[in-house]
Amino acid sequence: MPQTTPKILIISSDTGGGHRSAAAAISDGLEKFWKGDSSVVRVIKAVEESHHVTDKLVNLYNWMLRNRQHWMKYLYWFVNKIRPETREFFHKRCMGYVRDQFEKWCPHVVVSVHPLTQHIFARILKELNLSDQVPLVTVVTDPCYGFWKGWACEDVSLYLVANEDARDQLIDYGISPSKIKVSGMPVNPKFREVDEKDAQDARRVYGLDPDKFTVFVNAGWVGGGNIPQIFRELVRGELDVQAIFLAGKNEELRLEAEQLAKTAKFPVKVIGYSDEIEKLMHSANVMVSKLGGLTTFEALACRLPIIADVTTPPMPQEAGTSELLERRGAGILLKKSTDIVPTIQSLLADNDEYSRMKAATIGMTMPNSTEQIIKEINALLPHPFTTSRAAV
């Protein structure tokens, strides 16, 4: 019986939440394109699922992100120096598991959303003499110039990047321009602008006043960094607002935030981990967050202004995002945690300034970017699939 749907393998790693969100957006888009057939896509975490040592390294990275964000710039320098994607230590611990997954499933296309995982698969495809038969696509989730050199891998068939800045960075790293296409960020279509009625409905879901200015404080998937300290400063303020605090997968932080919320002079809703970040964004008037590439663009797709944490110097790939936000006027850079209350007070006092920030978010994301990414991936499928789908 002829196969009617293709098989696409997405490889990632949960170092922060952005790569996970990118994999989910692409997976959802592919399943929707192929009429809800979940057999089309498989997602594996190629680093942490491979070996207990690499799993510990991923956990260490996330621990630093949560508890020692001021160390991250040094980690970035160290990683760029030692280039783990080139080291036999790394490949030895990942190759067996990843090759086994590939041979069991035999995908027609492999899609990487993480700078380490593409190197593993490029080597596997070479060893199996399949480099010319199985396309390797990399979707770069860092949107601005200055990202890690590990994203550059000459054996990738196609790069899909957010904008011309990212394209220029890959070219400067030696990637052929013919291999790079600007597609926009892999933002799930559920991240979209909503009207005031839908925003009010979203606030009601969280038990909040539908008409009150709402601040979404986003501690991210790992739940940490500088955001908890910013939240501690926020709840001390006398503000005519309400707030939502997302603690992520940090249970200790969630419990602390719930105690802090009881001391606030305004309503605060504390949430742990959530798979419905878009609803939190829809309910908000402004988001306070670390500058993760995908999180930033998800908020911009929702037309949500951002108060961006730069209380410790951002990593190089994040610095470009902060400069972009400031230059376009869609965000405010928070350089001290104690500035959070006066920053929100100024937005409440100057509605024109807030309206300008919201208007500045327009045009910062590429419309239908995930659809474009899906289109590019599908174009690389073998002939029977592209022909049969085109006829639908």
ROZADO-617183 format. One record per residue: x, y, z of N, C-alpha, C, O in turn. Coordinates in steps of 0.05 Angstrom, whole numbers, plus 5000, padded with zeros to 4 digits. Layout:
BEGIN
XYZXYZXYZXYZ...
end
This chain:
BEGIN
501749765000500050005000501750255000503550275017501450444981503150674980502750855004500550885014504950975013504851165035503551425026504451535005501651525041500151765032501052015047500452245039502551985069503552215083506552195088507551975091507952415088510852405092511552375121509752385138514052335127515052325154517152545158519152545143516752715177518552945182519452935211517752925229522052925215523152915242524153195250525753315235523253285273524053545284525953485307525153345326528253605307530253565328530753825343531054035331530853795370531054035386532453975412533453755416532454165431533354125458532054335475531654565467531354265500529954455518531854625533531754635558533654755520535354955533533855225531534155375512532355285552530455505551527955415537527755185527525955595535523355515524523055575494521155475482524755735482524355825455524555595434522955585416526455415438526755195419524355005421523454905400523454965445521054795449518654915435517154775421518255185438515955325425516155315395514155275381518655345384519055325355518355055345516955025324519254845358518654565350515654525350514554395332514354615371511454575373509954725351508054615340510754975345509455125324509654995297507754975281512054895291512554765265511054495264509854425244511154345286509754085287506754125283505453985267505554325297502654375294502054465266499954375254503754625254503254725227503354495206501754485188505254315210505454085191503053895194502053805174502253845218499953665223497453785211495753655199497154055214494854185202494954175172492854125159497254215161497554205131496853935121495553905100497753725135497153455126494653345139494353105145492653525143489953455152489853305178488453115181491453415198491253305224492553035228492052905249494052935209495352675212497852695229499852795220497652605254499852635273502152455266504352485277501752265248503952085240505952235222508152125217505252475214507052625196509552715211511752715199509352785236511552915251512252765276510652665291514852755281515952665306517952865316519552965301517752935342519653125355521352975375520252845393523953005373525752895394527553105405528353295391528253075431530153255444532853115441533652955458534353185420536653025412539053045431540752875430539153245448541453275466540853125492542352945499538753205506538253095533537252805533537652665552535952725511534952445510537052245502536652005503539352345493541452175482543152035504543851805501543752185525545752075545545352225571544652455572545952085593545552205619547452445624546752625639549752435611551652665614550552915600550653125611549652875575548553115561545953205573545353445572544453025585542053105600542853285624541553495629544953215638545853375660546853655651546453855664548153665628549053915617546754105610546854345615544653985599542254145593540954245619540154475621540854075639539754155665541454385678540354565690544154365674545854565685545354835671545355045684545054825645544455065629541955195640541855445644539855045643537255155652537455245681536055445689539055115698539555205725540855485725540055665740542855525708544155785706542155995696542156215705540555925676538656105665536656195687535856425688535956015705534056065726535356225750534156405760537756135757538956235782541356415780542056555798542656405757545156565753545156695726547056655710543156855720542956965693545357145687546157165663546557265707548857435702551357275694553257395685551257015696553456845686553156775656555056685644550756825645550256715618552056835597552856695578552857095600554657215580557357075580558657055559558256975604560756835605560456555593562256445580558156425598557656165586557656195555558756025541556356405545556256455516559156465505559756345485560856625519563656655510565056375511566456305492564656225532565855965535565055775513566655635501562455765508561355585488562355655460563055485444562455915454563456005429566455945426567455905403567855925448570655865448571255565443572955495427569855395458570455105456568954975433569754755425566755095423565254995401564454695405565554525392562554645424561954365430560954205407561253955406559654335387558654195364560854065347560253895330563354155352565654035337567053825353568953705343566253785378567753605396566753325395564353265395568753135395568052855394566552765420564952585420567252905442565952845468562852875465561352695474562053085452559153135448557952935429555852825434559252895406558152715386557952425396555952285390559952335410559952055420557451995438556351775437556652205453554452165472551752205459549652125471551652315436549052365423548552185398546252135392550652105385550351975359548751725360546951675343549251545380547951285380544951305382543451185366543951465401541051495405539751625380537651535370541051845370539751985348539751815323537851825307541951675318542051505294539951285296538651215277539551175320537550965325534751075319533150945306534151325328531551445323531151485293528951445282533251575279533151615250532551355235530851345218534051145242533750895227531050755233530050615216529950795257527350685264525150815248523250685240525351075244523151225233523551295203521551335189526051315194526651375166525151625156523551595137525651855167524252095158525052185130527252125121523252325116523852435089525352695091526852775073524852845113526153105118526753125148525153035164529053245154529753295182529853595186531053735170528553695207528453985213529754025241528853905260531754195242533054265267532254545276532254725259531554575301530954845312532954915334532355085351535254785334537254825355540054815343540554645325541854985351544454995338546154755342547954695325545754595363547354355367546354125351547853965340543654095349542553845338543053815308543153595298543254035293543754015264546453875259546653735239548453925275551053815271551053505275552353355261549453415295549153135299548052995275549052795265545853105264544552975242546153005216546052815199547453225213549153245189551253025187551752915166552352965210554352745211553052475206554252305192550752425218549352175213548652135184549151915173547652345171546952325143549352265126549252125106551652385133554152335118554952045122555751905102554951945147555751665152554051465137554951255130551451535134549551355120549451405090547851275076551051585080551051665052548251755043547351685021546951905060544252005054544052305052541852415050546352445053546252735052544852845028543553055029544952705005543652794981540752704979539352794961539952534997537252424995535352525016532952555011536352595040534652695062535452975068537553025080533853175060534553455066534553515096532953415111536553675103536753765131536154065131537654225119534054145144533154425146533654525174533154395194534854765175535154895201533555155203533755325186531855165223530255405228531655555251531555465274532855785245534355935265532456095282530856255272532556045308530656175327531856425340530456545357534256505333535356755342535056955319536056915297533657185324532857355302534757565293534457685272536857625310538457865304541457795301542357585311542857975289545757935285547157905312546458045331549057725313550557685338550057415350551157355372548457235337547956975349550356785347552256835333550156565362552256375365553156255338551456185321555756225336556956105311556055825306556155725284555155685327554255405324551955375306551455155296550455585300548255575281549255515253547755415236551755575247552855535220553855255216555655165231552755115197553554845190553354815160551154835149555554775147555654775118554054545106553454545082553454335122551954105111548954135112547553955103547954355122545054405122544154465094545454615079541954345086540854385059539554655056539854785035538054745076536654995075536455125102535754995122537055385103536655545127534255725124533855845103532555725145530255905146530756095169530956015192530856355163531556555183529356775186527656795169529556925208527457115214527557365197525357465190529857455189530157715175532857735162534457545162533357965149535858005135538258015154540457935146537858115178539958115198541057835203543457785203539257645208540057365213541357245188543357095190540357315165541457225139544357325137546157165130544857575142547457695140549457555160551757515153548457485184550257355203551157085193553457015195549256925182550056665171552056695148553956535146551556885131553456935109556257005119558256905109556357175140558857245152560257005166562657005169558656805173559756555184560556355162561456135169560156435137561056265116558956095102559655935085556456135109554255985095553556115069553456365067553255955048552556055022549856195022547856085032549656435010547056575009544856404995542556445001545656234977543656074963542255874981540155764974543455815004542155625023540355765043539055625060540056025042538656175063536156315052536356445031533956275065531456415058530356555082530356445104529356795078528056945100525056865101523556905082524356745123521556635126520056755149517656725152521456905167520256995192520656795214521656575209519956865238520256685261518056485262515856535253518656245273516556035275514556085298514555945318512956295294510956375314508356235308507356245286507256095328504755955325502556155318502456365331500856105298498656295291496856365314495456565312496756215336495056285358495956535372494456665387498556615367499556875377498757085357500057115336496657225363495457425344494257655359493657625383493757865346492358095358489458025363488157905346488458105386485658065392484358335398485658525405481658345394480358595400479858625430480358435445478758855438478458905466476558715480476858635503474458635465472558445477473958175483473458065505475558075465476957825470479057865493479457675508480258095494482158145516480658145543481658035563478358265543476758265568475957985576475957915599475157825556474357545562476757395573476457225591479157445562481557305572482057385601482857215617481657635608482057715636480057585655480757505677477657555645475557425662476357135668475857045690477557005649478356725653480256705677480156505692481956905681483856895703482757035728484257095747480157095728478857215752479657505756479557595779480257645735481157915736479058115726477258035712479358365733477658575724477958605694480158655684475858575678476158585649476958865638477958885616476659075654477159345645479759465655480459695648481159325672483559445685486159385670486459175659487959585669490559555657491959315669492259295694492959125652493958875662496858835654497658865630498558775673501458735670502058435671501458305691503158325650503858045649506858025655508558105638507557905678510357875685511157585679510157395692512857545659513457285648516257195656518257285646516357005675518956895684519856665666521956545671518456615644519356425625518856135632517756075653519655955614519255675618520755565642519755395657523255655646524855565668524055705694524655595716522855935693521956075716524256185733524856075754525456405724527656515739528956755726527556925715531556765728533056985717532657235735532457205759532557465723532157715738529257775743528557955759527457645729524557705731523457685759521857865767524157485775523157475803523757735819522057825834526257835816526958085830525258325820524458495836524758335794523158545783520258525794519058725801519258275797516658235808516558325837514558445846518658265852518758355880518458655883517158755901519758795864519659085864516859175856515759375867515659035836513059115826510959105848509359295850510858895864508758855883508959055906507059095922511159195909511459405929510159665921509659835938509659685895508659945884505659995889504059805893504960245890502160325891501260395863501760615853500060205850499360235822496460165817495259985830495160305798492460245791492360045768491660105746493259805775493559585754492759325767491959315790492859115751492758845761495058695746495858775725495958475757498258335746497858035745496357925761499157915725499357625723502257555725503857665710502957365742505757275744505956985736504656815747507656925716508056655706510656555717512856655711510556345734512956235747514256015731516455925739513055925710514255705694514355445710512655385727516455295706516755035719518255055745519454855754518255285757519655335782517555335805516455545811517155115818515155095838515755265863514055385875518355275870519155445892518555735887517555885905519055825862518356105855515356155856514456365864513855955846510955995847509856035875508256205880510955875894510055905922510856175934509356295948513356255927514256525936512456745925511756925939511856725899510256925885507456945897506357165900506356715905503756715917503756865944501857005951505856835959506156985984506457285979505257445993508057345959508557625952505957755943505357985949504357605927501857705916499957795939498457985935500057655961498257725984499058005996497358126009501458095991502358346002501858585983502158815991501258525958500958735938498458905943496458805955498559155935496259335938494459325913492659495911494859145896493259105872492958805867494558655877490958725852490558435847492858305831493758415811493758075840495857925826494957635824494257505844495057535800494457245794497057105789498557185771497656895804500156745801499556485788497656335796501056415767500656175751503356025750505456155748503255765751505755605748506255565718506255765703506755325709507255275681504555285666502455205676504755395641502355405624503055345595505055435585501255205582501455155554499855355538499555325513498655555551496955745538498056035542496656215551500556065534501856325537500456535521500256775528499356455498497956645481495556775495494957015491494156625512491856735527492756935548491457125553495056875560496257065579496957325565496557545576498157295542498857535526496357685517496357935517494257545509491757675500490557835523489158035518490957745548489657875570491158125579490158295594493658155569495458365580495458615563494858615539496158845576496759095562499759135558500559275539501359005575504259025571505458775584504358665603507758685573509158445583511858525594513358675581512558425618515258455629516658185626515657985636518958185612520057925605523057955597523958165590524457735600527057705589526857695558524757625548528957775545528757795515529457535501531457525486527957325505528257085489527157145461525157285458528557055440527857125413525057055406523557225395524156805412521456725404519356855421517256935411519856875447517856995465517357285456515057375456519457425449519257705440517457725416515657895414517957545397516357565372513557455375511757535361513157275394510357195400508757425412506457475404510057585429508757815441508258025419506058145418510158075401509758265380507558185361506058355351507257915356505057825340502357875352500357915338502357885380499857955394499558255397497658355409501358415385501358705387501558795417500158975426503358655431503658705460506258845465508358725460506259095475508759235482510259085504509058945520512859125504514558965522516259155539517459345530516359095565518359205583520558995586520058785599522859035573524858825570526958845592528159055597527458615604529458595625532258615613533158425599533658835619536558845613538058925638540159065637537058845661538258905687541058785690542758875705541458555675544158455671544658455641542658415626547058505632547558525603546558275588547258045596544858305568543858075553546057935537548158055531545657685531547557545514547457665486545557805479549557625470549757765444547357735426546457925414546257495425543857445408541457595418539557645403541357655444539157805456539558105454537558255453542058185454542658475452541458595426540458815427541558445404540458535379537458575381536358765370536158395396533258415400532558665416530658805410534058715437533558955454533959205438532459395441536059215421536459455405534259495385533359715380533259275374531059285355528559395368527159575357527859295392525459395406525659685412523759835408528059775422528360055429528260235404527060445405529560145383529660305359526960335346526260555336525360125347522660135335520560265354518360335345521260285380519360405399517260215409515260305421517659955405515559755414516159655442514559495453518259755455518959665481520559865497521560055486520759815523522359975541524459785553523759575562526959875554529059715566529259785595529860005603528859585612528959615641531759555651532559325652533259765658536059735666536459685696538559585704534459755712534559695741531859595749529759695741531859385766529359275775527559475790525159465789528859665804527359875818525960075800524360235809526560055774525260245755522560135746521060275732521759895754519359775743516859935750515059975734516660025775514260165784514060435770511960495758516160605770515860865755515460825725514160985712516560605713516160555685513160505679512060615660511860345695509060285691507360535698505360595685508160685718506760935725506761125701504761265695509061145687509261325664507461235641506361405627507160975638505360875617502460925624500860995607501760905649499060965658498361265656496161335650500461425660499961725660499961835632498862045627501161695613501461795585500261595566501761425555497661615561496361415544497361435515497461235501498261685507499261715480501861555476502361435455503561555497506061405495505461105493506760965477503561005509502860725508501760655480502460455469500060835469498860785443501060785421500860625402503060945424505360945405506860685407507660575386507260585431508660325434507160105421508259935407504560095426502859885414502859905384502959705370502660145373502660185344505360095332505459995310507560135347510260065337510559765334512359685319508959605347509159315344508359225316509059005307506659385303505659315276507959295256509559485255508059085241510159055221512758945231514558905215512958875256515458765267515558465264517758345266513358335258513358055253512358005224510858165213513357795212512557725185509857575185509657365198507857675171505257535171505557255160506957205141504057075172503956795163506756665161507256505143508556735180511256635179511456335181512956205167509856225200509955935203508855785179509955575171506855895166505855785141508055785120508255585105509655995119511756005100513955795106514955665088514455755131516455555139515455275131516955105121512855225136511654965129511854925098512454705089511355135084511455115054514255045045514554885027516255165057519055115049519854825056521254695040518954725079519554455087518254255068519454065058515654305062514154125045515354115016515153915003516454335008517654354981520054164978520854104956521254085000523553904999522853615001524553434999520253555004519353275006519753134979519753264958519952864979520252714954517852764936515652844945518152714910516252784889513452674894511552824890512952424903510252334906508552494925506152534921509852594947508352744967507753024957505453124961509653154945509153424935506953424913505353604912507053214897505053194875502253144886500353264878502052944905499452874915498253094932495753134930499853244947498753464963497853694946495853824952499353744925498653974907495953924894494554114886495253664891492753604877490353624895488053624886490853644922488653654941487153924940485253964954
end
